[in-house]
Amino acid sequence: MEKNNKRDLFLKIRVSQEEMDAIKRKFRNSGMQNFSEFIRAMIFEGYIVQLDRNEFKKIMQVASTVSNNINQIALRANSSGNVYPDDILEVKDLAYQIIQPLLDLNCKLGYLKR
């Protein structure tokens, strides 16, 4: 070991085979050449992101409702030739309920890239 090397301590952790495979895969995809540098970069520069699954569940429920409403409007339009303004307003409102949380999420993810 070099005398000038200030890294004289070792960090030992236990991982499963699946976790080790995932770590090695991320290392290969990182383009870095040194595994220790990669691990340090992940520790000091990496992010832990906690996602609120309830928010995603809510968005998926709204998306399902919008999809069903669009299908109903399409069926009505194909059978009668009429599209009602209230149907269009309802779909726009539901779409906004989906878009707004997705824009918020996109903004938060944008901060992670900086």
Secondary structure as GFF3:
##gff-version 3
##sequence-region A 1 114
A	DSSP	alpha_helix	17	30	.	.	.	ID=ss1
A	DSSP	alpha_helix	35	45	.	.	.	ID=ss2
A	DSSP	alpha_helix	53	80	.	.	.	ID=ss3
A	DSSP	alpha_helix	85	113	.	.	.	ID=ss4
###
